[in-house]
Amino acid sequence: MADLIRWNQDARYSSLQVKSCNFTEANSKNLPIAKFIRKISEGKCPLMLDLEEVETDVSETIGVFRTKTGGTTKEPKSVLRTSQSWIKSFEVINSFQRNNENYLIFGDLTHSLALYGMLEALYLGHKVHHVQKLKSKDELKLSVKFEPTFVYITPTQIRFISSFFVTLPSTLNVYIGGGRLNFQTREMAKQIFPNAIVHLFYGSSETSFITISDEFTPVGSVGKAFPNVEIKLEKSGPNKNRIWVKSNYLFLKYAEGSNKNLVWQDGWLTIGEYGKIDRDGYLFLLNENNSRITIADKTMETYEIEDKLKMAENVIDAAVWKIENKLSDYRIVAAVATNGEVHSDRLYDALKEINKIFKPKKIYKISLNEWPLLPSGKTDLRALKSHYHER
């Protein structure tokens, strides 16, 4: 039988609520992460739920489990995968590490990135500290005392942590996934982790790792193929430049939900994303059409507007979306997460520097504590659109 995800006897788990403990102690306390690992070995196909409970399902194969997709703009889907699909990448990461690491994991374990980092640490025998509430000062203070050396984090989480002026000089490796990393957020990461090598990786809940950056990665690229990953692009046709991936890290299927853009073909998988690869093997992503806004025959990406808003004083994060109007064009709506006073006039003036045409009808200013986050640590765009765009 193939190896299963297990809790190494040397591994220790801790959080604000839980003192450092091994598997036996965590199991006796019925901690969700211990229960999740136990259910894998029992062949129960576990899934972490929102209230830190573990749901199980009937499975014919021992070692399979379920995770959730990010759900930034759509309902999260349930992904079915094997223990081996993550263990293979655990082994790759292990080859880059020292004998003993202190892992720091942010966010809800219902999301695959946080769960992945947690299971990797416990499987490899490291200490891991879990920060569940990113907006809690007590949680962040304790993370500093933990002296983390190895961190998994999203760009949104970096921006939130920067508002608390936390510095983690002990950290030597930071793995950033779950979104674009613009220049400003990269600089924030350097301030929080002044002694760390920053690795940006690209992947999804369905694919796990696809690419990872190195010190030579050009600006705008998500890096080269992660070890043991093959990447190819469609060369022609209506789906020219569509990304296909083959590796040992791919999921099995959706346990719940579907993706019309996902296609399997002879062991290769595409989730409907597009890119280009330069002569040195670095992958650059091409943005999806739904992130583009066209007004008066001029086109702009929503992230370009968001990045400009994020540069304003006391703005920690930003989101921009479009609403189709009766003229088959678009209105633009924006929201910013604030950590202090923010003047609307300055935001609009800053956007004029990009293009006077792309002016949001409304920019909502939302307190940092009220800014909606997904379990994945990303901005909950669906919640913002639902609550604000019709006001």
C-alpha positions, 0 to 999 in steps of 0.5 A: 500500500502507498504511503499515507499522510501521517503525523511524524513523531517528531512534529509539534503543533501549536496555536494561540489556543493550543500549547505545543503538542505531539500527535497523541496529545492532539488526538486526545484533545480531538483537534481537527488536524489530528482527526483529519490525519487519523481519518485518512489512515482509516480510509474515511475520505475527510474534509475540513469544515468551516467550524473546524470540524471534520466531515468524512465520506465513504471511499473505496481507496484508503488515503484519499481526502478532500479539500476546497478550492479558493472560491474568490469569485465563485462557489468553492468546489470540493476536490478529491485527491490522494495522499501520494499527490501531496507526499510527492511534493512534500519530498521535493520541499524537504530536499530544500530544507534544514533538518529542523524547521519552524513552520508558520501557517496562516488562515483557515485549514478548510482551504487547500494552501493552509492545509497543505502547509500544515500537513507538510510540516507534520509529515516531515517532522517539523514544528508548526504554529497555526495563526487562524485569525489574521486580524488578531494582534495576540495571534501575531505576537505569538507568531513572533515568539515562535521564531518561524523559519518557513512560511506559507502565505498569500499576497493578501495575508502579507498586506494584512500583516504589514498593517501590524508592523510585524517583523520575522527576522528568523524566517529564511524561506517564504512560499507565496501562493494564491494570487498575484504578487505586485511590486508593493506587496513584494516589498512588504514581504521583504520588510516582514521577512528581511532575511528570507528568500521569497518563492512565488509559486503558481498552482491551484487546488486541482493541480498543486504546484505548477511553477516556482520562482527563483532568484533569476525569475523575470518581473511578471513571471510565475517561475519555471516548472516545479520539479517533476512537472511538465508544462505545454501550451496549445500552439494554435486554434481557439485555445492558443496558449492554453496551459496544460500540466502533467505531474504526480501532484494532480487531483483525481476529480471533483467530489462536489461542483464542476469546472467547465474549463477543466479538461483531462487528455491523455494524463494532461490537465488544463483548468482553462488558464493561459500563458506564454513561456520565454526562451529560458523556460519562465512562465508568464500568465495571460489574464482571463477575459473577465478581469478585463474592462473595455470602455470606449474601445480601450481595455485595462486589467482590473488588477492594474487599477487595484495595484494603483489604489493599494499604493495610497496611504492607509490602504491595505488592500483593494478590489475592483469589479465591473458591472455591465450597463445598458450600453453593453459597456461597463461601470467600474466599482472599487473598494479599499481596505483602510487602516486609517483615514483615506481621502477619496479625492486622492484615490481618484487623482491617483487613478487619473495617472493610469487612465482618465477613462477608467474611473470607478463610479464609487470607491467604498472605504471599508475598515480593515477589520470589516474587510471580507476574507475567504478561508483561503486568505484571499479577498472575498470578492463575491461578498464585496460585490454582493454587499456593495455594488448595488448601493 
